[in-house]
Amino acid sequence: MQLILYSKPGCHLCEGLQEKLEQIQNLSFELEVRDITTREDWFAAYEYEVPVLFLSNRQAAKGAEGEIREAPLPRPSPRASVQQLEQMLRKYLAN
């Protein structure tokens, strides 16, 4: 399983979420951080929305043409603890 975090430099909310995701030890996932300032389409889509978190399951989520599907996850509260973030992710991984 892969989590994709759309972020931008200097975003304190993005940095805080990334730090918490990196501290989760009881779930197995790969974290990919995408800097929205590196691509115009990402910047246009997420300029005012970061941090944005997506779940991508490369094995089970391939579409008819083999593309990878990404599902957006709700934005966790900046006040959420690492444990609360882990519980939220478990809920979405179970579905």
C-alpha positions in Angstrom: 0.0 0.0 0.0 1.1 3.5 -0.8 0.2 6.9 0.7 0.7 9.9 -1.4 1.1 13.3 0.3 0.7 16.4 -1.8 2.7 19.1 -0.1 4.6 22.3 -0.7 7.8 23.8 0.8 7.2 26.0 3.8 3.8 24.5 4.6 3.8 23.8 8.3 0.6 21.6 8.1 2.3 19.5 5.4 5.5 19.1 7.4 3.5 18.2 10.6 1.5 15.5 8.8 4.6 14.1 7.1 6.4 13.8 10.4 3.4 12.0 12.0 3.0 9.6 9.1 6.7 8.8 9.3 6.3 7.9 13.0 3.6 5.3 12.5 5.1 1.9 13.2 2.2 -0.5 13.3 1.1 -0.1 9.7 2.9 -1.1 6.6 2.8 1.5 3.9 5.1 3.4 1.5 5.0 7.2 1.8 5.5 9.3 -1.3 5.7 13.0 -0.8 4.9 15.1 -4.0 5.9 18.7 -4.1 3.1 20.5 -5.9 5.5 23.3 -7.0 7.2 20.8 -9.3 4.2 20.3 -11.7 1.7 22.8 -13.0 -1.2 20.3 -12.8 -0.5 19.4 -9.2 -0.1 23.1 -8.3 -3.4 24.1 -10.0 -5.3 21.2 -8.3 -3.9 21.6 -4.7 -2.5 25.1 -4.4 -5.1 26.0 -1.7 -5.7 22.5 -0.4 -2.4 21.1 0.9 -1.8 18.9 2.7 -3.7 16.4 0.6 -3.4 12.7 1.3 -4.3 9.9 -1.2 -4.3 6.1 -0.8 -3.0 4.1 -3.7 -3.1 0.3 -3.8 -1.1 -0.6 -6.9 -2.1 -4.3 -6.7 -5.9 -4.1 -6.3 -6.6 -0.7 -7.7 -5.6 -1.0 -11.4 -8.3 0.1 -13.8 -9.2 -1.5 -17.1 -6.2 0.0 -18.9 -3.8 -0.8 -16.1 -3.7 2.7 -14.6 -3.3 3.1 -10.9 -6.2 4.6 -9.1 -5.8 6.9 -6.1 -8.5 7.5 -3.5 -8.5 10.8 -1.5 -8.5 10.5 2.3 -10.1 13.0 4.6 -7.7 15.6 5.9 -6.7 14.7 9.5 -6.8 17.4 12.1 -3.4 19.1 12.7 -4.0 18.3 16.4 -4.4 14.6 15.8 -1.8 12.4 17.5 0.2 9.8 15.7 -2.1 7.2 17.3 -5.2 8.9 16.1 -3.7 9.2 12.6 -2.9 5.5 12.6 -6.5 4.6 13.7 -7.9 6.8 10.8 -5.6 5.0 8.3 -6.6 1.6 9.7 -10.2 2.4 9.0 -9.6 3.2 5.4 -7.2 0.3 4.8 -9.9 -2.1 6.1 -12.3 -1.0 3.3 
